[in-house]
Amino acid sequence: MTHIELINAVLRRLRESEVVTPSENSYAKLIGDFVNETKREVEDSWNWNVNMTTIQINTEDGVARYEVTDSGNRYVVINIQDETN
C-alpha cells in the first residue's frame, strides 16, 4: 500500500472523507504522522532483510574509523566483512 492509501484506509475506518494528498487537511496530516510513526516503530523493531543494504568501502592499514557516506541518517552496522584477506 502507498502512503496515501494507508491514510485513506484509516480515514474510512473513522468514517471520514478520503483525501487526494496527505496534506489536504490537518486531519489527514495527523493520520499521515501516525502512519509514519507506526512504520518507523515496525522498522526499528527488527533487522528486516528488506531494509538491509551492502555498502562497500575501501580500507587502509592502521585506520580504525571510517565515515560511511550514502547510508542515510538512521543506519545500524550489522556486519563487517574483510573480503581481501
Secondary structure, DSSP 4 states (H G I P E B T S, - for coil): --HHHHHHHHHHHTT----SSTTSSHHHHHHHHHHHHHHHHHHHTS--GGG---------TT------TTS-SS--------S--
